[in-house]
Amino acid sequence: MADDPYFASRYTPDPARDRVWGAICRYLQRYVPEDGAVLDLGAGYCSFVNHIRAATRHALDASPELPRHAGAGVTTHVGRCEDLSAFANGSLDAVFASNLLEHLERPSIERTLDEVRRALKPSGRLVLLQPNFRYCAATYFDDYTHRTIFTHVGLADLLGSRGFAVERVVPRFLPFSFKSRGPKWGFLVALYLRLPFRPLARQMLVVASARKPSA
């Protein structure tokens, strides 16, 4: 990742990242069974998968440097998010992705979602953190790799169109990025996530089940 211009300019290492993600994962643990299997899709620095508790933890990213960021007990897979052939049908209890889908074109997004749904158990969940264009339109394309726009309404509808059952939508969940102002200490993040209204929140949380919606 050190040789990737994007990581050098937009996604630089930050010591605060571990503190923040420790608190975020404690909040998100409710969606990941501790005795199950979880995949961190587009894992980057493995901030999520290194902190979440699960019996089996996987990380997938296109960067060949992925293995050096993964913690003990994390199985790494270097590859594209559209190809989850390493995972059997119905083998995962949870798939997590943070700030991933907005970097893809629509055909790649749809292939990725179809692969995720195939690999998830019927009771498995897809947990997504995404910039919410409704609240960050002015800065959305400051990240030059953003390709596709999502709002919380549009993302939920997209998931429904690919056979997911949307369980929870939080339009304002976290600040836009680590370049944003906002809490960067674990205890402050934990307090922030308990607030009924979260100032500066520009990212959404969407949780969906792989189970087909009822007719």
N, C-alpha and C positions, 0 to 999 in steps of 0.2 A: 504493500500500500504506500510505502514511502516514495515510490517512483510514480505514483498515480497523481496527476495534477489536481484532480478533484479532491482527493484526500489531503493534499498539501494545502489547498486553499479553502475548501468548504467543510471538510469533515476531519479536522485536525485532532490529534490526541488531546484529551483534556482530563486532568486528574479528577475533576469534579464529576466526570461521567459515571464512575463507579459508585460514588455516594448517591447520586440521583437515581441510578438504576436499581440500586439496592432497595430504595424506598418504593419505586415504581413496581418492582417485582413482588414486593410484599403485598401491594394492593392487587396485582393481577393474579396472584397465586390461586385465588378462588376459581379461576378458569382452567387451571392446570392441575390435574390429579397428581399427588406426590408419588403414587405408585404406578404412574403411567409413562407414556412416551411422548416427548415434545420435540418439535422442530422449530428452530429459529431460522426463518427464511430471509435471505439477504442479511446475514448476521453481522457483517462489518467487523467491529471490534469485539463482538460476542458479549456485549454488555448485558443483554437480556439472558442469554442461555447460561452465562457464568453465574448468574444470581438466582435463577428460578430453581425450585426444588422439583425433581422428577426422577423416577427410577432410571429412565433412559433419556439422554439428552443428545440431540443432534443439532449441528449448525451447518448451513449451506450458504455459500457465497461464491461469486465469480472470481474473487481475488485469490491468487495462489498463496498469498501470505496469511490466509485464514487460520491455518493450524497454529501459528505462533501466538494468536490472540485467544485461543480457546483454553479454558481452564481444565483442570484434571477431571476426567470422567466424561468429557464432551467428545463425541465422535464428529469429525469434520468431513464435509463433502464439498469439494471445489467443483462448481458447475453452475448452470443456468437455472433460474427459478422455474422456468417453464418445463423442466425435465426433472421429475421426481421418481424416475425409474428405479432408484436405489431403495424405494420404499414400496412394500407390497400393498395391495388393496386393503383398506381398513386396518392399517397397522399403527396409526398415530392417534393419540388422545387429544392433542392440541397442536396447532400450528400458529406461530406468532410472526408478524412482520411489522416493522416500524419504518416508516418513511421509505417504502419500497415502490408501491404501485404507481406513484406519480412520476417515477423515472422511466416508466415503460409505455410503449405504444399500445393501443387498444387490443390488437390481436394477441400480443404477448401477455397482457393482463388476463384476457379470457382463458388462454391456455394455462396460465399459472393457477387461476382459480379452479379450473376443471381438474388439474392435477392434484391440487390440495384436497378437493372434495373426494377424489378417488382414494387418496391415501389416508383420509380420516376415517375413524370408526363412525358408525351412524350417530353415536352420541358425542363424537368429537367436536371440538370448537376451533374456529378460526378467530384469532384476536388481532385486530388491526389498529395501529396508530398511524394517523395520516394528517398532514396539514389540511385544514378545512378552508377551502378557498373563500367561503363566505366571510370569514373573519380575517383573512390575511392576503387579500387580493393585491394590496399595494406592494407587498414584498415577496409574493409567491415566486415570481420569476427572477428574483435576485439570485436564486439558485439556478444556474444556467443549464443544469441537467434535467430540470422539471419539464415533462412532456405532456402530461395529461392532468386536467383539472378535476378535482373532486370536491363536492360538498358532502355533508353528512346525509342529506337526502339522496343525492345521486349515487353515493357509494352503497347505501343500503339497498337501493333499487337494483343496482348492478349485481349485488350478491344474490338477491332474490331471483334475478333472471338466470343465474348459473346454478340454481337449485338449492341454495342455502336458505335456512330459516333464520332471519335476523332476530336476535334475542335482546340486544341492548345497543342503544346509540347515545353517546354522550357528545354533543356538538362541541363543547368547550372542555377539554380534558387537561392539556398541558400547553405551555408556551411553544412558540413556533419552532425554536431550535436552541442549541447551546449558545448561539450568538445573541439570543434574546435576553432581555432582562427577565429575572425570575429566580425562584429559590434554587440554590445549588448545594445545599446541605441536606443530608438525609432526613433529619428531624423536621426541617422546614418543608421539604417536599411532602413528607407524610402528613403534616398539618394542612398543607395546601390542598391535598387530595381529599381532605375531609370537608372542605368548604362547600357550601351549597352554590356559591358563585365564585368562579376562579378568575380573578383579574389577570389580564395578559394572556389568557388561554386562547391559542389559535389552532391547536391540534385537536382532533376528534379521536374518540375511542369507539370502535364498532366491533361487537361480538356476534358471531353467527354460528349456528349449529349446522353440521353436515346433513342432518336429518331433513328429508324433503318436507316442505310445508304441507299442512293438511289441505286437501282440496276443498 
